Amino acid sequence: MLNSQLHLVYDGRRIRWTKDFCSLKEFIKDVVGLSGKWKSPSGGAKQFEGFDCDFVMTWYPGKDIIAIATVDVAWSLRSWRALS
């Protein structure tokens, strides 16, 4: 499980964000270190697309689930595990 102080939880199947959207935006910018564009595709979901990398993440606030789609899956897993 990732550090609960970061409000990022891995339950063995999914990554969950346990705080609000503003905190998630700060986390992606300040802790993960990515800059990009946020948009709202549908149903209240919030999607982040990185500017300088092939990183796309969607947060579903009703379920607190984060879905990550990236061309470099190994980069994504290493980066998220480094936050633990």
C-alpha positions in Angstrom: 0.0 0.0 0.0 1.3 3.5 -0.8 1.8 6.1 1.9 -1.6 6.9 3.3 -0.4 10.4 4.2 -0.3 11.1 0.5 -4.0 10.0 0.3 -3.1 7.5 -2.4 -4.1 4.0 -1.7 -3.6 0.8 -3.7 -6.0 -2.0 -2.7 -4.5 -4.7 -4.8 -6.7 -4.0 -7.8 -7.1 -0.2 -8.1 -5.4 3.0 -7.2 -7.6 5.3 -5.2 -7.3 9.0 -4.3 -9.0 9.7 -0.9 -9.0 13.5 -1.0 -10.6 16.1 -3.2 -9.8 17.2 -6.7 -7.8 20.3 -5.8 -5.6 18.1 -3.6 -5.1 15.7 -6.5 -4.1 18.5 -8.9 -1.5 19.7 -6.3 -0.2 16.2 -5.8 0.3 15.6 -9.6 2.1 18.9 -10.0 4.1 19.1 -6.8 4.8 15.5 -5.8 4.7 13.6 -9.1 6.2 16.6 -10.9 4.1 16.6 -14.0 2.7 19.5 -15.8 -0.3 19.1 -18.2 -3.9 19.8 -18.9 -6.9 18.9 -16.9 -10.3 18.3 -18.5 -13.7 16.8 -17.6 -14.6 14.2 -20.2 -17.9 13.0 -18.7 -19.8 12.0 -15.6 -17.8 14.2 -13.3 -14.6 12.4 -14.1 -11.4 14.5 -14.3 -8.7 13.7 -16.8 -5.0 14.8 -16.8 -2.8 14.7 -19.9 0.9 15.3 -19.4 2.5 17.9 -21.6 6.0 16.3 -21.8 5.2 12.6 -21.5 2.7 10.0 -22.7 0.8 10.0 -19.4 -2.9 10.1 -19.1 -4.8 9.7 -15.8 -8.5 9.8 -15.1 -10.0 10.2 -11.7 -13.5 9.1 -11.0 -14.6 11.1 -7.9 -17.7 9.0 -6.9 -15.5 5.9 -6.6 -12.2 7.7 -5.9 -10.6 5.5 -8.5 -7.6 6.6 -10.6 -7.1 4.9 -14.0 -3.7 5.4 -15.6 -3.1 5.1 -19.3 0.5 5.6 -20.6 2.6 4.3 -23.4 5.4 3.6 -21.0 3.7 1.3 -18.4 7.0 0.5 -16.7 7.6 4.3 -16.2 4.2 4.6 -14.6 4.6 1.7 -12.2 8.1 2.9 -11.1 6.9 6.4 -10.6 3.9 5.5 -8.5 5.8 2.9 -6.4 8.5 5.6 -5.7 5.9 7.6 -3.9 5.5 4.9 -1.2 
